[in-house]
Amino acid sequence: MTPTRILRQAFITTLVCTSLMTASYSADALKMELQANKIIKKADGKVSYVAASNAQKGETVQYRAIYTNVIDQPISDVAVTLPIPANMVFTGEAKPSSAQATVDGKNYADMPLMRKVDGKIVKIPLSEYKALRWNIKWLPANKVADVSLNTIVN
């Protein structure tokens, strides 16, 4: 699956998840822009971002969603979700870091996710994460909320 197709699929999933926001707000209250960019680390330590139209195995891709409140009143308590595409592995890097994660698409919890194995509590591998969710507590009129997660092409 190409990064462009993955971006399209992630956009559709994110759009569906965003439209499930609190019933008191219209789905038209938020405009969402989704970007997929390869993260290029330069020799001087600086980072640049380029469109991920041709990301290769092992490259890091950042999925970023920018939500704009397009109504003339604030919005509160909106959950927004970014799926982790099937051929990508979450790196553990998310902004803001308050994101919650899921391995089943239904139950979300603070990261790192944990489970019991042979009587011990252990971290769930990042490769099992399916999506991240952020709760936007307060978004003033005509302001922006920006969320992102980093993945590695598998």
N, C-alpha and C positions, 0 to 999 in steps of 0.2 A: 504494500500500500504506500503510495507516495505521500510526502509531507503535505502537499496541497490537498489531497483527498482526506488525509487525517484532519487537517485544519477545517475542512468543510464539515466533516462528521462531528468534530468537537464543537463547531459553531452551532450546529443543529441541536446537539445534546445540551449545550449551555443555554441556548435560547429556550428550550423546553423547561429546563430547570429554573431559569430566571422567571419564566412566566408563572411559576408556581408560588410567587411571592405572596405576602400577606393579602388576604382577600380584600382589604379596605383600599388597596391601590390598584389602579388599572395597569395592565401589562404595558400600556403606552407610556407609563411614567418613567421608565428606564430605557435609554438607548444603549446598546452594547456594541463595542467594536472588539473583535478578536484578532490577535496577531500571533503568528508563529515565526520566531526568529532564531537562527543559529547563533550561538554564543561563540565568538572568536576571541581567544585570549592571545594578546600580542606579546612579543618578547619583552617589552618594557613593563609588563604586568597589567596594562590597561585592557579593558574589554570593549569589544564592539559587537553590534548586532546587525545581521543581514537576513533578508527574507529566507525562510527555510524551504524554498521551492525544490531544493535538491539535496537535502540532508542525507548523509551516508551513515552506515553502521558505526557506532562509537561516538558520533558527534552529539553535542549537547544542543537541545532545542528548548527555548523558553516559550511557553504558552502564556499570553498576557491578555486579560480581558479588562477593558476600560468601560465602566458603567457611568453614564451621565444622567442625572436627574433632570428631565426635560419639562417638569411641571413647576408651577410657581408656589409650591409648598414643599416643606421637607418630607422626606420619607424615612421611616424608622423600621428596624427589625426585618430586614430583607436578607434572605439566605441566597447566596449565589454559589454556583457549583461549576468547577472545571473538571471534566473527565480526563483521565490519563489514557491516551490512545493505546490500543492493544499491543502495538509493536514498540512501545516506549517503556522505559523504566524510570520512575520518579527518583530524583537524586537526593531528596530530603530538603531541597531548598524551595521555600515558598515565601511570597511577600503579599500581605503582611504575614508574620510568623504565627499569627493567631488562628491559622487554618486548622480545620479538623479533617481527618481522613477516614476513608472507608475501604474495606476489602470486599464488601458484598453489594455496594451501591445503595444500601438502606440504612445501616447503622453507622453513625459517625462518632468519632471520639478524638480527644486531643492527641497530638503526636508526641512521642512515638507510640504507635499502636502496640499493644501487648497481648499475649495469650499464654495460657498454661500448657506446658509440654512436660510430660513425665513429672508432674508435681512441681515444676519450677515455672516462674513467670519469666517469659523471654520476649524480646522485641520481635515483632512481625517483620519479615524482610520487606524492604521498600519495593521490591519487584511484585509484591502482592497488592499494593495499593491500587485502587481503581479510580478514585476521584478525590478531590479536595473541595471543602466547602468553607466559605467565610460568612459570618453574620455581620452585615452592615448595620450597625446600631443606629446611626443617624447620618443621613445624607441631605444636606441643605439644598434648597431650590437652586437649580442650574449649576450644581457642583459635581465633581467627579470622584469616583472610587476606583482604585486601580488594584487588581489582584494578578498574581502570576505564580507559575510553578515551572521548575526546570526538569527536563527529562533527558534521557540518553537513548538514542536510536538503538534498538536491539537487533 
